[in-house]
């Protein structure tokens, strides 16, 4: 009888260990709030991921702060409470590691993204190629240079100089009428017809299917790699780590892929 009880116990442990993470509640006592600071480009995908995580863990309330990665990093450095940081730039994460807000070994890349040109649905200026971005009178909106996607866009324009002429980047930048704080603001300006074109992430174009797009070839594109990590001073480290595990799971990665992101 004793041996039978041991086998029952082992079988129960095995079943518990094999249960999918997303279906096993991780908070069994007091309700907790998980605060996730995430790059603006993650808004749609992480909202879905957060809802799924909450459904599997009813005692966890997931709260998001979406903004430019550089702004989020500054907020964390100034003492804003956060449990998880998901950045569109390794640079912002490295700064937090250097300043001891994140443990280096805890940071890991969880997706990639690339650039694309977006145009208003009616494309009033008739832009149909990358070369057209240098046409006089075109209104272009970019993210500011300190914003990851704004920095990547300018790197891509540097690459385009080799194909379209040494002054191509200068001509395009001369057409820039606004530099935004995050990528979602770039999308909004194009949606509202306040700009004839913008450079954003592929995932942002997926989230705004009414817009026209122009692909940027791989040799002229810049691949963004996004890191994620729990914050050292998080009061909810176990929940933070469980959220990151879900993001990295097959289910989490499938959601990210659906919203236009690539594998890490």
Secondary structure, 3 states (H helix, E strand, C coil): CHHHHHHHHHHHHHHHHHCCHHHCCCCCCCCEEEEEEEEHHHHHHHHHHHHHHHHHCCCEEEEEEEECHHHHHHHHHCCCCCCEEECCCHHHHHHHHHCCCCCHHHCEEEEEECEEEEECCCCCCCCCCHHHHHCCCCCEEEECCCCHHHHHHHHHHHHHHHHHCCCHHHHHHHCEEEEECCHHHHHHHHHCCCCCEEEEEHHHHHHCCCCEEEECCHHHCCCEEEEEEECCCCCCHHHHHHHHHHHHCHHHHHHHHHCCCECC
